[in-house]
Amino acid sequence: MIDELKTTTPRYVAVSAALLTAIGFGIGGKEVGIGAAVGGLVAVVDAWAIIWLVTQIISGSSRVGRGIAVALLSSKLVILLAVCWVLLARLAVHPAGFALGLGALVLGMLYAGAKLSLTDSQATREG
């Protein structure tokens, strides 16, 4: 199930980002759409980082020590906030579009978790 989670979650976040970007272009035009695309890209990278760091912590991989992975996961929120600040304050990404695209992180993770949960429960009932 962990292997499915590693591949499924970033994929669903990316699909959610694409859909939200299309909505951004549709309701707000070019500026909001570009902001949504940037927010979606941040969401996909953040989802990948979460999955990769948690996998490193759980598996105890030799690539990165468990302690370093925990420290990186702990500081990931601060890094995410800094990236958001730079994009919004310094690079003038449209805030509503960015927020729309960043919402892909929540939607994709919720959908991936629900789908894997349903798949697991069906396998348990059948097995």
C-alpha positions in Angstrom: 0.0 0.0 0.0 2.9 2.4 0.7 4.2 1.9 -2.8 0.8 2.7 -4.2 0.6 5.8 -2.0 4.0 7.0 -3.3 3.0 6.9 -6.9 -0.7 7.7 -6.6 -0.7 10.8 -4.4 1.6 13.0 -6.6 -0.3 11.8 -9.7 -3.7 12.9 -8.2 -2.2 16.2 -7.0 -1.0 16.8 -10.5 -4.4 16.0 -12.0 -6.1 18.2 -9.5 -3.6 21.0 -10.3 -4.3 20.7 -14.0 -8.1 20.8 -13.4 -7.8 23.8 -11.1 -5.5 25.6 -13.6 -8.1 25.1 -16.3 -10.8 26.5 -14.0 -8.5 29.4 -13.2 -8.1 30.2 -16.9 -11.8 29.8 -17.4 -13.0 32.1 -14.6 -10.2 34.6 -14.3 -8.4 34.7 -17.6 -4.7 34.6 -18.2 -3.4 36.2 -15.0 -5.5 33.9 -12.7 -4.7 30.9 -14.8 -1.0 31.4 -14.6 -1.3 32.0 -10.9 -3.2 28.7 -10.6 -0.6 26.9 -12.7 2.2 28.2 -10.4 0.2 27.2 -7.3 -0.4 23.8 -8.8 3.3 23.3 -9.5 4.1 24.2 -5.9 1.4 21.7 -4.7 2.9 18.9 -6.8 6.4 19.6 -5.6 5.2 19.8 -2.0 3.3 16.5 -2.3 6.3 14.8 -3.8 8.5 16.2 -1.0 6.1 14.9 1.7 6.0 11.4 0.2 9.7 11.2 -0.4 10.6 12.4 3.1 8.1 10.1 4.8 9.3 7.2 2.7 12.9 8.0 3.8 11.8 8.1 7.5 9.8 4.8 7.3 12.3 2.8 5.3 15.4 4.2 6.9 17.0 4.4 3.5 20.7 5.0 3.3 20.3 7.9 0.8 19.4 10.3 3.6 19.7 9.6 7.3 16.4 9.2 9.2 17.3 12.2 11.4 18.0 14.4 8.4 14.7 13.4 6.8 12.8 14.2 10.0 14.5 17.6 10.2 13.7 18.3 6.6 10.1 17.2 7.0 9.8 19.4 10.1 11.2 22.4 8.2 9.3 21.8 5.0 6.4 24.0 6.1 8.8 27.0 6.7 10.3 26.4 3.3 6.9 26.2 1.7 5.9 29.5 3.4 9.1 31.1 2.2 8.5 30.0 -1.4 4.9 31.2 -1.2 6.0 34.6 0.1 8.6 35.0 -2.7 6.1 34.0 -5.4 3.3 36.3 -4.0 5.3 39.3 -2.7 8.3 39.5 -5.0 7.2 37.8 -8.2 3.6 39.2 -8.1 1.9 35.9 -8.8 -1.9 36.4 -8.8 -3.0 35.6 -5.2 -6.4 34.1 -5.9 -5.1 32.0 -8.8 -2.1 30.8 -6.7 -4.5 29.8 -3.8 -6.7 28.0 -6.3 -3.8 26.0 -7.7 -2.3 25.3 -4.2 -5.7 23.8 -3.3 -4.6 20.9 -5.5 -2.5 19.6 -2.7 -5.5 19.1 -0.5 -7.8 17.8 -3.2 -5.2 15.4 -4.6 -4.2 14.0 -1.2 -7.8 13.6 -0.1 -8.8 11.8 -3.3 -5.7 9.5 -3.3 -6.3 8.6 0.4 -10.0 7.9 -0.2 -9.3 5.8 -3.2 -6.5 3.7 -1.6 -8.7 3.3 1.5 -11.6 2.0 -0.6 -9.3 -0.3 -2.6 -7.8 -1.7 0.7 -11.2 -2.2 2.3 -12.5 -4.1 -0.8 -9.4 -6.3 -0.9 -9.9 -7.1 2.8 -13.5 -8.0 2.3 -12.7 -10.2 -0.7 -9.6 -11.8 0.9 
